[in-house]
Amino acid sequence: MAVTDEAIEKIKEMIVSGALRPGDRLPKESELAAELGLSRNSLREAVRALSLIRILDVRQGDGTYVTSLDPQLLLEAMSFVVDFHRDDTVLEFLAVRRILEPAATAMAALRIPETELDVLQGKLDALGPEPSVEELVASDLEFHRGIVQASGNSVLCSLLDGLSGPTTRARVWRGLTQQDAVSRTLHEHQAILSALRDRDAEAARSWATVHIASVEQWLRSTL
């Protein structure tokens, strides 16, 4: 194990064991290095690496702190990596969405308030039967984000938010090239909303699966 990796592992063990908790300030560099049996240089590199993935927060002139370790904060690092995806991995992102998002939609069916359903319905109605592709895709992103947030699972919400971006271009491409893409998307959104309003978790799961799978199948056949 590289020296820096060993330093990272030792700091991680302190956090996992509870020796360091969210919001705690790390001991002075010299003291922590001595306690962990590390050189100050390797400790410094470990702190730099852990700050990049939002485990630690280095405050100039104040010290280094453990962050809140909130899932959304930690998953921002994943979103950064996702931004560097290659076009040939879009199908893989869609496949992961197809696994996770129907589950989140089923969870939302049991939790989403009627007022939020009314908001989603109002936005869907405002689009009309023939929105532009750009309007539809923007609405699609907002529609799914609202439902996933209603699942009540912040980790799932953060994961899907990070996975949604790489599939946006594919959705636009489909809207421009597939003849019935707009009408199908509107129909599937309405079906998902109806299932949510009926509090039918399995129907909501099924329609979400159909909705995401249709994009995945179109892209697979196109590629």
N, C-alpha and C positions, 0 to 999 in steps of 0.2 A: 504494500500500500504506500502511495506517495506521501511525503511528509504533510503536504497541505490537505490531502484527503483524510489523513489520520486526525489532523487538527479539526477539520469539519465534523468528523465522526464523534470526536470527544465533546464538542460543543453541543451537537445534536443530542448526545446521551444526557447531558446536563438538563436540556430542555424537556426531553421525554420523561426523565426521572422526576422532574418537578423541582430540581435544584435551582433552575432558572424558570421563572413563570412569565407569561405575557405581561409586558410593561416593566419587567425588572431591568435594572441597569447592570451591565457586566462589570466585574471587578476591574481594577486598573490593569492595563496590558501586562505590565511586569509581574503583577501578582497572579493573574490568570495563567500566564505562560508558565510560571513556576509551579502552580498548582497542578497543571495538566502535563507537565514535563515536556513542554514544547519550546522551540525557539520563538523569539518575538516576531521574527520574519514570517515563519510558517503560520503563527497565530494571526498576524496581520492579513495574510493572504486568505485565510479561512474566513475571517470577518468580512473581507471584501466580497468574497464569493457568496456568503450567506446574506449579505445585504442586497445583492443583485436579485436574489429570489425572494426577497421580502421577509426573510426570517429575522434578520437584524436590521436595526435602524441606527445608522451612524450619524450623530448630531455634532456638527463641528463645534468645538469649544465646550461641549457638555458631556459627551460620553457615548457609549454604544448601548442600545437597549434592545430587548426582545420585543418584536412587534406584537400586535394584538393576536397574530396568528389566525386572523379571520380567514375563512376559506376563500372569499372573493379576493382578498389581498394576495393570498398565496397563489391563486390560480392565474393572476395577472402574468406571472412568469410563463405559464403555458400559452397564454394568448400571444405573448411576444414571440415564442417559438413558432406558433401556428402561422403567424404572418409571413414566415419564410417557406411556406409549403410550396411544393411544385404542382403544376397543373395535373400531373398524372396521379396525385394523391387525393383529388377531390372526391372520387368515388369512395375512398376509404373514410373520409370525413362524413359523407352522406350515410355510409353504412353504420357508423357510430351513432349518428343522429337518429337513424331508424331504430336502433336498439334502445337509446335513452329517452328520446322525446315522447314516444307513446306512453312510457311508464310515468313520466312527469305529467302528461295530459290526464292519465287515469287518476293520479293523485289529486290533480286540480279539480276533477269532477266532484270530489267530496268536500272541497274547501272553498272554491272560488265564490265570492259574494255575488248576489244577484245584481248589485249595482255595477260590479265590474263586467258582468256579462252584458249588461245594458250598454256600457261604454263600448265594448268590443263590437256589439251589434250595430251601434250607431256609426262607428267608424267604417264598418263593412257596408252599411247602407249608403254612406256618404260617397263611397267609391263609385257607385253606380254599376251598371252592367258592362260597361266598356271602358275601364280605366286604361291609362297608358301603362306600358310594361314597367316603366320606372316607378309610377305611383303604386302599382300592384306589388312590386318587390319590396318597396319601403313599407307598405302596409303589412305585407307578409312577415317581415322581420319583427315589426311591432306587435302583430297579432300573436305570434308564437312566444315572444318574450313575456307578454302579459300573462299568458296561460302558464308558462313554466314558473314564473314568479309566484303564481297562485298555488303551486305545488307545496310551498312551504319549506322546500329543501334548498338551502342557500348553496350547497356544494353542487347539486345538480344544475341549479340555475347558472352558476358561474361556468361550469363545464360547457353547457349548451350555448351560452353566450359566446364563449371562445371558439366553439366549433362552427357557429353560424356564419361568421365572416367569410371563410374560404369557399362557402357554397353559394355566395351571393352572385358571383359572375355566372355560374352555371344556371341559376334561376333566371337571370336576365336573358341569357342566351336562349334558354328554352322558350321564354315568353316571346322572343322575337322570331323564332324559327318554327315552333310547333303550333299548328293551326288552332287547336282548341285549348291551348295552355291556360289562357286567361279565364275562360269560362269554367274549365275544370277546377282551377285553383279557387275561384269564387264559390263554386258548388261544394268543394271539400271543406272550405272554411265554414260555410253555413252548416254543413253536416256535423262538424266538430262542435260548433257552438250549440247546436240543438241537443247533442249528446250531453254536453256539459250542463245545459239548462235542465235536462231530464235527470241529472245526477246519475247517469249511466256510465260508470267508469269503464266497463268493457267496450261499450260502443265508442266511447271517446278514444280509447286506446286503439281500436281497430281503424277508425277513420284517420287518426294521426299516422298510423302505419301506412295506410293506403296513400295518404297525402305525400309523405316523404319518399315512399317507395316509387311513386310515379315519376318523380324527378330523377331518382337513381336509375330506374329502368330506362328512361329516355336518354340519359347521358351515357349509359353503358352501350346502348344500341348505336348512338351517334358516334362514339369513339371507336 
